[in-house]
Amino acid sequence: MLELISVSKTFNAGTVNEVRGLRGVDLRVRESSFTVVIGTNGSGKTTLLNAVAGVFPIDDGTIRLGGEDVTRWAEYRRASKIGRVFQNPFTGTSPSLSIAENFALAAQRGRARGLGPAVSRTVRARTREMVRQLNMGLEDRLDTAIGTLSGGQRQALTLLMATWQRPALLLLDEHTAALDPKSADQVIQLTDRIIARDRLAALMVTHSMQQAARYGDRLIMMHRGQILFDVDGERKKRIRAEELLERFEELRRLELLDEGAAEMLAELYV
Amino acid sequence: MSLLIGALTIGFILSLLALGVYVSFKIFDFADITAEGSITLGAAVAAILLVNGWPPLAATAMGALAGMVAGAVTGVLAMRFQINRLLSGILTMTALYSINLRIMGRSNIPLMNERTAMGQAEELGRQLFGKETVSALGWEVGVRDLSALLLIPALIVIACLLLFAFFRTQLGTAMRATGDNSQMVRAQGADDRWMVILGLALSNALIALSGALLAQYQGFADVQMGIGMVVWGLASVIIGEALVGTRQLGYAIAGAVLGSVLFRLLVAIALRWGLNPNDLKLITAAFVFAALILPKLTARAARARKWRAAHA
C-alpha cells in the first residue's frame, strides 16, 4: 500500500542549522493497517508524515502509494489518495467558511472542481448525517462559520472531512496533542472507530504513550531520522505504556554518551 | 442635481474596482497593486478599440479580458516564481504603464465623438423618454445622466449576482478557502497556487471592466487614471465593511458596492465645499490609515479600561 524505500531528507543542508530529518527510512504499510509512530522530539516522526504527504520534496529515495510512484507528486496531487488531520486543530478547516462549505471541499477531494454548486442538496444531507454521529449538536448548525467552533469540534470535523472520500491512507499528526483531555479522548475514540469501520490504512504520530499502547496494530519508534523499533501483531497487543517509557529512558541514557559509542551500543542492544 | 447623479454613477462604476480589491485583498489576503495598472489597461484597450470602430460592448469586454491577463501575470510571478507578492504587483503595474502607452499610442484618447456604451445608453434613454430632459423628484435631469444612472447600477447588480454565484460553486468555494487557509486547500487536493492566479485574474478583470466603463462615462482614457486607485478601492471596501459587516459573502459584496457609492458621494460633497482636488489622495490615504489603526487603538483602550477597573 504505502512503501518508503530509503527515503532521506536533510533540512538546511550545508549550513550550521543542518538537520538530518530522515536518514534512509524504509517502511511498508499494508492495506488497512493502523500504524502508530512514536519518538523523541526531533526524531523525524512528523518529518516522516510530511514526506509522505508531499509537504517538501525528499532528497533521496522513493515513495509509492497504492501502487503508484508519488515521489515527485505535488502535495495537492497526493491529497487525492491521502486524508490528513493536523496537530493544530485550526489547520484542517477554513475558518470563515461554514461547516457545510468545508465539507463540500472535502467531498471533492482529489476530483476536478467545476462550476457546480459547492453545497448541493446531497452534500448537505450527507454532511448532516456525518456530523450527527458526533453527538455535538452541530448537525443543526451547518451554516455556522467553522472558526466559531472549539478546537475539539474542529478536529472532529477535520477527521470526518479527511475520511469522507475513503482515502488510501490516513495521516494523523499528533492530532489530539493540542486538545483538552476530554476532547482528546473523544477524538481518538472517533479516530479508532472510523479506521476500524472503513478498514483504513493509517499512520498516526502521537506523544501519548497511553495512545501508542492502546491503539493501532503496529508500533514504530523513530530516533534520529531512522526507525529504531518496529513491532506488530501479538507483540504490539502486549505492549504497555510503561515499557515504552522505559525505551525512551534508555534512549536518553544513550544520548548522554558520545555518538560513536551510542551507535555501537544501539547496534549491540537495541 | 447633475453633480449628485454624476457622483452616484461614478460610484457605481468604481464599485467594480472595489469588488476587485475585495477579491484580492480580502478573499485572498493578497495586497495586489496591479490594480493601478489594470484599471488603466481596461480603459486603454476599450478606448483604442472604440476609436477603431469596435462595437462598445465588445470593446468593453476586451478591456476586462486584458485586465484578466494582467492579473494572471501577477499571480504567476508571485505563485510560480515565488516573488514577493507586493513586488509582483509592482512589477506588473510598472510594465503596464509602458504597455498602456503603447496601446493608446499617446497619453490620452478622447472618446467624446465615438460610439460608446454610454452613448448607446443615452440613445436608449432618449427613445424611452422621448425628450432631452426628464423631471425626476421635481428636478430636471438630462437624459444622458439619467440613462447612465439607470443602466450602470443594473449592470453592477448583475455583476454582483454573478460574483456571488461564482463564489458558491465548487471552484469558487475552494478559492475562498485558499485565502483563509491554503494548507487546508492543499490537503483537500486543490492547487492553492492556481487558485490565487485565478483569483487575481478575476479581480483584475473586474477592475479593468471598471476602467473601461469609466473611460466611456467620462469621455476619455488617460494613462494617469490608475494612480491611487488601490487605496480608493480599499477605502470603499472598508466603508462597506463598516456599513454591513463582513461575516457573510453576500453582505461583503453588497458592502463593497455601497461603500464605493457612499465614498464617491462624500468626495463630491467635500469638493463642493471647496476641498482642493489635489489633496484628495492624501485625504483618502489618511482615511484608510485611520480605518486600519482605529480598531487596534479602541481594542487597546478597552484593555486599558479593563485593567484599570480590575486594579482600582
Chai-1 contact restraints between the chains, C-beta under 6 A:
chainA,res_idxA,chainB,res_idxB,connection_type,confidence,min_distance_angstrom,max_distance_angstrom,comment,restraint_id
A,E75,B,R186,contact,1.0,0.0,6.0,A-B,restraint_1
A,Y76,B,R186,contact,1.0,0.0,6.0,A-B,restraint_2
A,Y76,B,G189,contact,1.0,0.0,6.0,A-B,restraint_3
A,Y76,B,A190,contact,1.0,0.0,6.0,A-B,restraint_4
A,Y76,B,D191,contact,1.0,0.0,6.0,A-B,restraint_5
A,A79,B,A187,contact,1.0,0.0,6.0,A-B,restraint_6
A,A79,B,G189,contact,1.0,0.0,6.0,A-B,restraint_7
A,S80,B,G189,contact,1.0,0.0,6.0,A-B,restraint_8
A,R84,B,A187,contact,1.0,0.0,6.0,A-B,restraint_9
A,T91,B,Q183,contact,1.0,0.0,6.0,A-B,restraint_10
A,G92,B,M184,contact,1.0,0.0,6.0,A-B,restraint_11
A,S94,B,A177,contact,1.0,0.0,6.0,A-B,restraint_12
A,S94,B,D180,contact,1.0,0.0,6.0,A-B,restraint_13
A,S94,B,N181,contact,1.0,0.0,6.0,A-B,restraint_14
A,S94,B,M184,contact,1.0,0.0,6.0,A-B,restraint_15
A,P95,B,D180,contact,1.0,0.0,6.0,A-B,restraint_16
A,S96,B,D180,contact,1.0,0.0,6.0,A-B,restraint_17
A,L97,B,A177,contact,1.0,0.0,6.0,A-B,restraint_18
A,E101,B,T173,contact,1.0,0.0,6.0,A-B,restraint_19
A,A104,B,T173,contact,1.0,0.0,6.0,A-B,restraint_20
A,L105,B,A177,contact,1.0,0.0,6.0,A-B,restraint_21
A,L105,B,Q188,contact,1.0,0.0,6.0,A-B,restraint_22
A,A106,B,Q188,contact,1.0,0.0,6.0,A-B,restraint_23
A,Q108,B,Q170,contact,1.0,0.0,6.0,A-B,restraint_24
A,R109,B,Q188,contact,1.0,0.0,6.0,A-B,restraint_25
A,R109,B,G189,contact,1.0,0.0,6.0,A-B,restraint_26
A,G110,B,G189,contact,1.0,0.0,6.0,A-B,restraint_27
A,R113,B,Q170,contact,1.0,0.0,6.0,A-B,restraint_28
A,R113,B,L171,contact,1.0,0.0,6.0,A-B,restraint_29
A,R113,B,A174,contact,1.0,0.0,6.0,A-B,restraint_30
A,G114,B,Q170,contact,1.0,0.0,6.0,A-B,restraint_31
A,L115,B,T169,contact,1.0,0.0,6.0,A-B,restraint_32
A,G116,B,Q170,contact,1.0,0.0,6.0,A-B,restraint_33
A,A118,B,R168,contact,1.0,0.0,6.0,A-B,restraint_34
A,A118,B,T169,contact,1.0,0.0,6.0,A-B,restraint_35
A,A118,B,Q170,contact,1.0,0.0,6.0,A-B,restraint_36
A,A118,B,T173,contact,1.0,0.0,6.0,A-B,restraint_37
